Amino acid sequence: MKTKLILTLILGIVLGASPTAIAQNKGAADMVIKGGNLGDVPFPHHLHQSILGDCGVCHSLFPQAKGGIEGLKAQGKLEKKEVMDQCQACHKQEAGPTKCTDCHKK
């Protein structure tokens, strides 16, 4: 992860972007995660970032790319309920919602 950040910063400097601007890219504020039969899950990305403070909590398992979770599922590298299991485990520790309909919206 550190190597990736360093390479990104170097590339940004070479292309004329400031390292600060690159380091502050936090991705989309809000996202939608495919939720199967129960409905999709609106995901307040920046809220999770501010609460967790460590992107690796999620991104050690999930890629930082649009459609990354679905891509891993299609490749057989991520089980359907592995995403839910990760979310629920964290929500139980951090007092987040744990009922299906709290997150899944039809």
N, CA, C and O of each residue as an XYZ file, in Angstrom:
424
protein
N       0.831     -1.181      0.000
C       0.000      0.000      0.000
C       0.876      1.246      0.000
O       0.589      2.198     -0.726
N       1.948      1.257      0.807
C       2.847      2.407      0.841
C       3.507      2.607     -0.514
O       3.654      3.738     -0.977
N       3.905      1.510     -1.151
C       4.545      1.597     -2.463
C       3.604      2.225     -3.471
O       4.017      3.052     -4.284
N       2.344      1.835     -3.419
C       1.342      2.376     -4.340
C       1.186      3.884     -4.128
O       1.115      4.641     -5.096
N       1.131      4.321     -2.875
C       0.996      5.738     -2.563
C       2.209      6.509     -3.049
O       2.068      7.579     -3.641
N       3.392      5.980     -2.807
C       4.623      6.652     -3.232
C       4.669      6.784     -4.743
O       5.017      7.844     -5.264
N       4.318      5.708     -5.458
C       4.303      5.762     -6.918
C       3.272      6.775     -7.425
O       3.526      7.485     -8.398
N       2.118      6.841     -6.771
C       1.090      7.801     -7.157
C       1.582      9.225     -6.950
O       1.365     10.089     -7.801
N       2.241      9.474     -5.827
C       2.778     10.805     -5.560
C       3.847     11.189     -6.576
O       3.867     12.322     -7.059
N       4.732     10.257     -6.901
C       5.779     10.528     -7.889
C       5.160     10.823     -9.249
O       5.562     11.772     -9.923
N       4.193     10.023     -9.652
C       3.517     10.242    -10.932
C       2.844     11.613    -10.940
O       2.904     12.330    -11.939
N       2.214     11.972     -9.845
C       1.561     13.276     -9.751
C       2.545     14.421     -9.883
O       2.253     15.420    -10.541
N       3.703     14.286     -9.268
C       4.728     15.328     -9.356
C       5.240     15.448    -10.784
O       5.403     16.551    -11.306
N       5.491     14.307    -11.406
C       5.973     14.302    -12.791
C       4.948     14.945    -13.715
O       5.315     15.675    -14.636
N       3.655     14.680    -13.475
C       2.605     15.229    -14.332
C       2.176     16.639    -13.922
O       1.342     17.256    -14.585
N       2.742     17.141    -12.840
C       2.480     18.527    -12.452
C       1.414     18.713    -11.393
O       1.087     19.854    -11.067
N       0.860     17.655    -10.846
C      -0.133     17.787     -9.781
C       0.587     17.875     -8.447
O       1.690     17.353     -8.291
N      -0.040     18.533     -7.494
C       0.602     18.635     -6.182
C       0.367     17.354     -5.398
O      -0.707     16.761     -5.503
N       1.346     16.911     -4.615
C       1.177     15.703     -3.796
C       0.004     15.816     -2.827
O      -0.665     14.823     -2.542
N      -0.246     17.021     -2.321
C      -1.342     17.223     -1.386
C      -2.679     16.942     -2.052
O      -3.548     16.315     -1.447
N      -2.859     17.394     -3.288
C      -4.117     17.172     -3.998
C      -4.356     15.683     -4.220
O      -5.485     15.208     -4.097
N      -3.298     14.949     -4.545
C      -3.436     13.509     -4.772
C      -3.754     12.800     -3.463
O      -4.637     11.943     -3.428
N      -3.058     13.136     -2.399
C      -3.251     12.483     -1.115
C      -4.654     12.739     -0.566
O      -5.166     11.922      0.200
N      -5.292     13.859     -0.940
C      -6.600     14.200     -0.416
C      -7.749     13.582     -1.218
O      -8.908     13.760     -0.844
N      -7.469     12.872     -2.293
C      -8.529     12.252     -3.068
C      -9.127     11.108     -2.252
O      -8.504     10.060     -2.079
N     -10.321     11.322     -1.765
C     -10.970     10.330     -0.904
C     -12.018      9.520     -1.635
O     -12.765      8.773     -1.002
N     -12.096      9.645     -2.942
C     -13.118      8.916     -3.685
C     -14.468      9.586     -3.547
O     -14.580     10.692     -3.019
N     -15.488      8.904     -4.027
C     -16.850      9.443     -4.002
C     -17.359      9.575     -2.568
O     -17.030      8.767     -1.700
N     -18.157     10.599     -2.339
C     -18.738     10.810     -1.011
C     -19.750      9.718     -0.681
O     -19.825      9.242      0.452
N     -20.521      9.335     -1.681
C     -21.543      8.309     -1.504
C     -21.465      7.310     -2.654
O     -21.169      7.675     -3.792
N     -21.731      6.063     -2.346
C     -21.686      4.995     -3.341
C     -22.906      4.094     -3.154
O     -23.646      4.225     -2.179
N     -23.100      3.188     -4.093
C     -24.144      2.171     -3.965
C     -23.487      0.816     -4.195
O     -22.835      0.596     -5.215
N     -23.666     -0.084     -3.241
C     -23.114     -1.433     -3.337
C     -24.255     -2.375     -3.712
O     -25.321     -2.345     -3.097
N     -24.027     -3.209     -4.719
C     -25.043     -4.177     -5.133
C     -25.355     -5.093     -3.956
O     -24.454     -5.663     -3.340
N     -26.645     -5.227     -3.654
C     -27.038     -5.978     -2.475
C     -27.876     -7.206     -2.736
O     -28.479     -7.747     -1.809
N     -27.931     -7.659     -3.969
C     -28.662     -8.883     -4.272
C     -30.163     -8.738     -4.119
O     -30.722     -7.667     -4.359
N     -30.812     -9.821     -3.718
C     -32.276     -9.865     -3.627
C     -32.854     -8.915     -2.578
O     -34.012     -8.509     -2.677
N     -32.069     -8.570     -1.599
C     -32.567     -7.686     -0.535
C     -32.573     -6.221     -0.942
O     -33.155     -5.389     -0.246
N     -31.939     -5.896     -2.048
C     -31.842     -4.514     -2.504
C     -30.437     -3.976     -2.335
O     -29.639     -4.501     -1.559
N     -30.151     -2.920     -3.076
C     -28.822     -2.313     -3.025
C     -28.597     -1.610     -1.684
O     -29.537     -1.330     -0.940
N     -27.316     -1.333     -1.402
C     -26.937     -0.701     -0.139
C     -26.329      0.672     -0.429
O     -25.220      0.762     -0.955
N     -27.059      1.747     -0.085
C     -26.448      3.074     -0.180
C     -25.294      3.127      0.817
O     -25.462      2.780      1.986
N     -24.135      3.555      0.359
C     -22.938      3.508      1.195
C     -22.332      4.904      1.347
O     -21.736      5.427      0.405
N     -22.482      5.510      2.526
C     -21.892      6.830      2.767
C     -20.374      6.700      2.988
O     -19.910      6.577      4.121
N     -19.625      6.730      1.900
C     -18.189      6.472      1.886
C     -17.419      7.435      2.788
O     -16.623      6.994      3.618
N     -17.641      8.734      2.641
C     -16.888      9.700      3.449
C     -17.230      9.589      4.932
O     -16.365      9.817      5.778
N     -18.465      9.245      5.261
C     -18.833      9.039      6.661
C     -18.027      7.879      7.245
O     -17.500      7.980      8.353
N     -17.935      6.779      6.497
C     -17.148      5.628      6.965
C     -15.675      6.006      7.115
O     -15.021      5.577      8.066
N     -15.149      6.803      6.190
C     -13.754      7.226      6.284
C     -13.514      8.033      7.556
O     -12.515      7.829      8.245
N     -14.429      8.946      7.866
C     -14.232      9.785      9.050
C     -14.363      8.976     10.340
O     -13.677      9.264     11.320
N     -15.227      7.979     10.350
C     -15.395      7.159     11.554
C     -14.218      6.198     11.733
O     -13.686      6.063     12.835
N     -13.815      5.534     10.653
C     -12.770      4.507     10.752
C     -11.357      5.097     10.773
O     -10.502      4.646     11.534
N     -11.121      6.101      9.936
C      -9.798      6.719      9.894
C      -8.730      5.898      9.193
O      -7.671      6.434      8.866
N      -8.969      4.633      8.954
C      -7.994      3.755      8.310
C      -8.655      3.068      7.113
O      -9.481      2.172      7.284
N      -8.293      3.486      5.922
C      -8.896      2.942      4.697
C      -8.651      1.436      4.559
O      -9.444      0.728      3.939
N      -7.562      0.958      5.134
C      -7.215     -0.452      5.047
C      -8.223     -1.372      5.701
O      -8.272     -2.559      5.377
N      -9.033     -0.849      6.620
C     -10.046     -1.670      7.274
C     -10.938     -2.319      6.218
O     -11.255     -3.505      6.314
N     -11.340     -1.547      5.217
C     -12.182     -2.081      4.140
C     -11.353     -2.456      2.910
O     -11.571     -3.501      2.297
N     -10.409     -1.598      2.565
C      -9.707     -1.781      1.296
C      -8.613     -2.851      1.331
O      -7.952     -3.088      0.320
N      -8.420     -3.486      2.460
C      -7.540     -4.662      2.472
C      -8.256     -5.832      1.794
O      -7.611     -6.759      1.303
N      -9.591     -5.784      1.769
C     -10.394     -6.824      1.128
C     -11.030     -6.337     -0.170
O     -11.092     -7.079     -1.150
N     -11.497     -5.103     -0.178
C     -12.213     -4.558     -1.332
C     -11.343     -3.575     -2.105
O     -10.705     -2.713     -1.501
N     -11.306     -3.692     -3.437
C     -10.472     -2.801     -4.244
C     -11.011     -1.365     -4.286
O     -12.204     -1.123     -4.102
N     -10.108     -0.438     -4.531
C     -10.480      0.970     -4.653
C     -10.738      1.295     -6.120
O     -10.029      2.102     -6.721
N     -11.741      0.669     -6.680
C     -12.081      0.895     -8.085
C     -13.580      0.694     -8.258
O     -14.168     -0.203     -7.653
N     -14.193      1.530     -9.082
C     -15.621      1.395     -9.349
C     -15.897     -0.003     -9.911
O     -15.231     -0.446    -10.847
N     -16.867     -0.679     -9.341
C     -17.211     -2.029     -9.780
C     -16.248     -3.092     -9.282
O     -16.325     -4.242     -9.715
N     -15.349     -2.733     -8.385
C     -14.332     -3.664     -7.895
C     -14.892     -4.859     -7.151
O     -14.416     -5.981     -7.327
N     -15.898     -4.631     -6.323
C     -16.499     -5.732     -5.565
C     -17.164     -6.711     -6.518
O     -16.974     -7.922     -6.401
N     -17.944     -6.192     -7.463
C     -18.615     -7.061     -8.439
C     -17.592     -7.811     -9.288
O     -17.802     -8.972     -9.638
N     -16.495     -7.150     -9.615
C     -15.440     -7.800    -10.393
C     -14.827     -8.978     -9.656
O     -14.599    -10.036    -10.242
N     -14.559     -8.791     -8.359
C     -13.996     -9.884     -7.559
C     -14.977    -11.047     -7.438
O     -14.577    -12.211     -7.474
N     -16.258    -10.728     -7.295
C     -17.274    -11.788     -7.223
C     -17.309    -12.574     -8.531
O     -17.365    -13.804     -8.522
N     -17.278    -11.858     -9.650
C     -17.323    -12.509    -10.963
C     -16.112    -13.410    -11.193
O     -16.210    -14.430    -11.876
N     -14.966    -13.029    -10.617
C     -13.740    -13.823    -10.750
C     -13.682    -14.962     -9.733
O     -12.756    -15.772     -9.767
N     -14.658    -15.032     -8.834
C     -14.669    -16.064     -7.811
C     -13.687    -15.796     -6.682
O     -13.357    -16.705     -5.921
N     -13.215    -14.554     -6.564
C     -12.250    -14.200     -5.523
C     -12.908    -13.603     -4.283
O     -12.241    -13.308     -3.291
N     -14.231    -13.431     -4.357
C     -14.964    -12.851     -3.238
C     -16.330    -13.523     -3.192
O     -17.066    -13.519     -4.178
N     -16.658    -14.091     -2.058
C     -17.954    -14.749     -1.887
C     -19.045    -13.695     -1.732
O     -18.786    -12.589     -1.259
N     -20.268    -14.044     -2.132
C     -21.393    -13.118     -2.063
C     -21.514    -12.467     -0.688
O     -21.572    -11.243     -0.578
N     -21.552    -13.280      0.344
C     -21.815    -12.754      1.685
C     -20.563    -12.284      2.415
O     -20.646    -11.861      3.567
N     -19.423    -12.351      1.772
C     -18.181    -11.902      2.399
C     -18.216    -10.391      2.656
O     -17.685     -9.916      3.660
N     -18.837     -9.648      1.754
C     -18.975     -8.202      1.931
C     -19.856     -7.934      3.147
O     -19.494     -7.150      4.024
N     -21.011     -8.588      3.195
C     -21.932     -8.406      4.307
C     -21.290     -8.810      5.633
O     -21.454     -8.120      6.639
N     -20.570     -9.911      5.637
C     -19.919    -10.376      6.865
C     -18.938     -9.329      7.390
O     -18.889     -9.063      8.591
N     -18.159     -8.739      6.486
C     -17.184     -7.708      6.867
C     -17.914     -6.493      7.451
O     -17.516     -5.958      8.486
N     -18.979     -6.069      6.780
C     -19.731     -4.895      7.236
C     -20.376     -5.154      8.600
O     -20.277     -4.332      9.510
N     -21.032     -6.301      8.725
C     -21.709     -6.609      9.983
C     -20.734     -6.723     11.153
O     -21.027     -6.259     12.255
N     -19.594     -7.331     10.919
C     -18.602     -7.467     11.999
C     -18.174     -6.097     12.505
O     -18.078     -5.873     13.712
N     -17.922     -5.191     11.582
C     -17.504     -3.842     11.962
C     -18.660     -3.094     12.633
O     -18.465     -2.420     13.644
N     -19.855     -3.214     12.069
C     -21.013     -2.524     12.635
C     -21.299     -2.997     14.053
O     -21.720     -2.195     14.886
N     -21.084     -4.268     14.351
C     -21.301     -4.774     15.707
C     -20.286     -4.168     16.679
O     -20.618     -3.889     17.831
N     -19.054     -3.965     16.214
C     -18.010     -3.365     17.057
C     -18.212     -1.866     17.234
O     -17.955     -1.324     18.309
N     -18.673     -1.196     16.180
C     -18.766      0.260     16.179
C     -20.197      0.780     16.345
O     -20.453      1.964     16.124
N     -21.122     -0.087     16.730
C     -22.524      0.282     16.961
C     -23.217      0.802     15.703
O     -24.033      1.722     15.771
N     -22.886      0.208     14.554
C     -23.575      0.547     13.308
C     -24.807     -0.306     13.139
O     -25.060     -1.200     13.947
N     -25.596     -0.040     12.080
C     -26.801     -0.843     11.857
C     -26.453     -2.297     11.540
O     -25.468     -2.570     10.855
N     -27.265     -3.224     12.042
C     -26.995     -4.650     11.818
C     -28.170     -5.404     11.224
O     -28.001     -6.545     10.793
N     -29.353     -4.810     11.186
C     -30.512     -5.468     10.586
C     -30.441     -5.310      9.069
O     -29.992     -4.279      8.569
N     -30.879     -6.322      8.346
C     -30.811     -6.314      6.869
C     -31.411     -5.044      6.277
O     -30.793     -4.387      5.439
N     -32.627     -4.702      6.722
C     -33.334     -3.569      6.124
C     -32.784     -2.219      6.569
O     -33.187     -1.185      6.037
N     -31.876     -2.212      7.532
C     -31.219     -0.952      7.915
C     -30.290     -0.467      6.825
O     -30.078      0.736      6.672
N     -29.730     -1.405      6.060
C     -28.769     -1.056      5.009
C     -29.320     -1.316      3.598
O     -29.172     -0.481      2.705
N     -29.946     -2.459      3.410
C     -30.466     -2.827      2.076
C     -31.759     -2.063      1.798
O     -32.669     -2.033      2.627
N     -31.823     -1.450      0.624
C     -33.013     -0.677      0.217
C     -33.483     -1.159     -1.142
O     -32.707     -1.193     -2.096
N     -34.764     -1.536     -1.234
C     -35.333     -1.996     -2.514
C     -35.811     -0.819     -3.318
O     -36.322     -0.993     -4.424
